[in-house]
Amino acid sequence: MATVHAYILIQTEVGKSADVANAIRQLPGITLAEDVTGPYDVIVRSEATDMNELGRQVVAKIQAVPGITRTLTCPVVHF
């Protein structure tokens, strides 16, 4: 079975980006979580077995981290 990869762009409350990135790094399926500058505060790379698992990972795990105000999930595609 192919693995689904995605980048998740996260906006946080002011001053919370480091805390959010550190918390997300601890979650299963996360391969990278970095503080960045620009319109988003944290960029995450995740992997899941399928799109349903990816959705559950974002909604149930990532969006539950305190300090997050908005997420944008960008699945990786291979043409």
VENZIHU-V793869 format. One line per field, one symbol per residue. phi: phi as a letter, one per 30 degrees, with the letter a starting at -180 (. if undefined). burial: I if it has 9 or more other C-alpha atoms within 8 Angstrom, else O. A space follows every 10 residues. Layout:
phi->???
burial->???
//
This chain:
phi->.dcccacccb cbdeicdddd ddddedddic cabbdbcjdc cbcbcbbbda dddedddddd cdddddjdca bbcbddcbc
burial->OOOIIIIIII IIIOOIIOOI IIIIIOOOOI IIIOIOOOOI IIIIIIIIII OOIIOIIIIO IIIOIOIIOO IOIOOOOOO
//
